Amino acid sequence: MTAVTEGRDHGQGPESEGTRDGRGDDVRHWDDGLIARRAADAAQAGSEAGPVAAGQDGPEPQVEAYGLPGSPLRPRLDALRELVGLSRARLDGVTLAEAGRVLDEASARQRLSSRHTVVAVAGATGSGKSTLFNALAGVQISDTGLRRPTTSAPIACSWTDGAAGLLDRLAVPGRLRRRPVQGCTATDEALQGLVLVDLPDHDSAATGHREQVDRVLALVDAVIWVVDPEKYADAALHERYLRPLAGHAEVSFVVLNQIDRLSAEAADLVLDDLRRLLDEDGMAVGEHGEPGATVMSLSALTGAGVGDLRELLGRFVQDRTAAARRLSADVDAAAARLRPVYVAEGRPGLGERAREEFTDRLADAVGAATAGEAAEREWRRNAGRACGTPWLRLWRWYESTRQLGGLDLMAQALAPPEEELTARQRVEQAVRRLADDAVDGLPAPWAQAVREAAVAGAKGLPEALDELTRNAQAGGRNRGGSRDTGATPVGPGGRTDTGRGVRSTSGGRAERGSGSVGRPVAGGPGGRGARPPRPAWWPAAVLAQASMTLLQIFGGLWLLGQIVGVIEPGLLTPALLMLAGVVGGPLVEWSCAAAARGPARRYGQEAERRLREAAAGCGRARVLDPVAAELARYREVRERYVAVTEFSTTGG
C-alpha cells in the first residue's frame, strides 16, 4: 500500500503545474456562443452541488476561520489592533512585537480555508511521532528507523482538497504533501478536513530542525504532543513548550506512546504522573467534560488506542473551531505579556486633592497670600491717607522723604538671588509632587510619559508665572480704580492677556524687570499705582475730616484775631471750636480705620484670589492639562486592554 502523492492529487506535480484535471489556467477558455455559456453554467452548478473531487484544488470561497456566529474573537482582535495602534507612541516595538505577530497571523488565517484543521504531530527523538503519523494516515508516509534524526522537514497529509494555501503558509513543499488511504468508515468521514503535519524532532541536535518546529508550531491550529515512557518528564519539553503553551490546552493533545513496552499498571502510573506534570505546567487537563488538553495513552506500533485518537480527532475536526480557539489562546498569551505595561496597581490619576495641592503650591510660589496681605495693608493705608488728619499725613510725608527714596524700596528692588532661586525651586517641587501623585500605581511606560509631559510643561512655568504677576498688576492699573473684581484674564499657556507691565513696590515706585515669582504684589488687584475701590461711606468720612480740619483752622484764626486785636475778646467759643476740631479729627480717623478693616480684608482676599486663580490657570494650561491628557490616553488603552481580555474563551 503506497501513499498517493499530492503532486498528482493536488495539481502540485511538475507535469500538472498550471493544469487542473486537464483544464489548467494556461488552457484557452472560450466564452463565445450559447453552448459555451451553458457549459460554464453547468460547470459552476456542478461545483456548487457536489463535493470536491480528489485532485481538484481550485479556488473556493473561503469562510473566515474565526468569523463564527456570536464568537467574541472578532471584537477581541479589533480591540487588540486598536490597542497596538494607540500604544505605538508610548511603547517600544519589542513590547508590541508579539501582539503584532498575533494580528498578522490572525489576518493570514482569516484568508484561508475554514473547512480544514491543521494539526501538527510533535515529539522528541525516538518518541514514535512519525510512526503515529503513519498510523493515523493508514499508510507509510513519514520515514521511520533507528537513524536519528529521521524526520528532517515537515511532511503534510491532507484528507481533503483545498488545503494548498494552508500548506503554503507552513512552507511545506509540494513534494512533501501526501494523501492518506481512506476507507468508507464513519471515522474516515469525520476526518474530512484534517491536515496532519509531521514535524522534525523538537530536541534535535540540528538547529535548523528546531527552528522549523518552532516556526510551524506558531502557525498550526492544534498540536499532538507525542511522549514516551522515558522522556515524558523531559525538562526541555515542559519548560520550552508545554509550560509556555499552557494557555493552548484546548487545542493540545498529549499522547503517551509506546505503552506496549509497559504493563497495564505501569502505563496507568506513567499516565497519572504525566497529568501531574501538566498540572504543574499550568496546562488544564480536559476530564469529565471540562475544557482542556486531551491526555491519553496508545501504541502506534501495535495500533492500541490509535482508533480512539482517530475518533477524537474526527470530532475535533468536525467541530471546526480549532482555528478560532488557537487564535483566542494566542490573544490571551499576547495579553498576558502586555499586562505589566497596561494594568496599574490601584486607581492612578489626578484627584481633586492633588489638583488643590498643586494650586496651593503655585499660589505660594507667586506669593498670593503675601500679595493679599500687602493689598489689605495698602487699602488701609489709602484709607488712612484719605480720612486721616492733615497734620499726621504731613508728618508721614516728611518722614518718607527723609529716607532718600525709602530703604524698603531698595530692599525689594535688590532682592537676593536666593529668593528667586527658592521661588523657582518651589515651582519645580510643585510640578514634581504633582507628577508623583499622577503616576502612583501607573505602569512604567505610562508613568514615564506622564512625567515627561509634566517636565515639558514646567520648563517655562516660572517665567510664565513671573510674567503673569507683572501683567496682573498692569491689568489692575489699566482699570484705574474701578470696582471690577473679576479675575485677570489668562490667555493660552497661562499668560495673561493684559500685556506686560511694571512691578510696583511697597514704596509706591515702579520697578521694571522680571523675577517677581515668589515676591508679593503690593498693589493688590488694582496694582500699587491704582486706587483701591472705596466704600460708600468714604466721601462722608472725608467730608467729616475736612470739617474737623476747618473747625481747627477757624478756631485758630479766631483766637489769633483776638490776640492781634482784630476781633473782640471771647476765648470760649473759638476754644471750643478748635477743641472740637482737634478731638474730632483723630476720632474720625480712628472710626475710619475701624470701619476700613472689613473692606480692607475683603480687598486683600480678592487680591489673593485673583492671583491664585491666575497662577492656577497658568499651571493648568502648562502642566495639568498635558498630564490629564496622558492619563486619559492611558485610560483609553486600558479600556482596549480590558476588551481584549474580557471575552477570553480559553480561560486566560
Secondary structure, DSSP 8 states (H G I E B T S, - for coil): ---EEHHHHSS-SGGGTT-STT--TTS-----SHHHHHHHHHHHHHHHHS---TT---------TT--TT-SHHHHHHHHHHHHHHHTTTS-HHHHHHHHHHHHHHHHHHTS-SS-EEEEEEE-TTS-HHHHHHHHHTS--S--SSSS----S-EEEESSS--HHHHHHTT--GGGEEE----SSHHHHHTTTEEEEE---TT-SSHHHHHHHHHHHTT-SEEEEEE-TTTTT-HHHIIIIITTTGGGGGGEEEEE--GGGS-HHHHHHHHHHHHHHHHHHT--B--TT-SSBEEEE--TTT-TTHHHHHHHHHHHHHHT-HHHHHHHHHHHHHHHHHHHHH--SS--S--HHHHHHHHHHHHHHTTHHHHHHHHHHHHHHHHHHHHS-HHHHHHHHHHHHHTTT-HHHHHHHT--HHHHHHHHHHHHHHHHHHHHHHHTT--HHHHHHHHHHHHHHHTTHHHHHHHHHHHHHHHHHHHTS--------B-GGG-BSS----EE-TTS-EE--S--TTS--TTGGG-TTS-----TTHHHHHHHHHHHHHHHHHHHHHHHHHHHTSS----HHHHHHHHHHHHHHHHHHHHHHHHHHHHHHHHHHHHHHHHHHHHHHHHIIIIIHHHHHHHHHHHHHHHHHHHHHHT-SS--
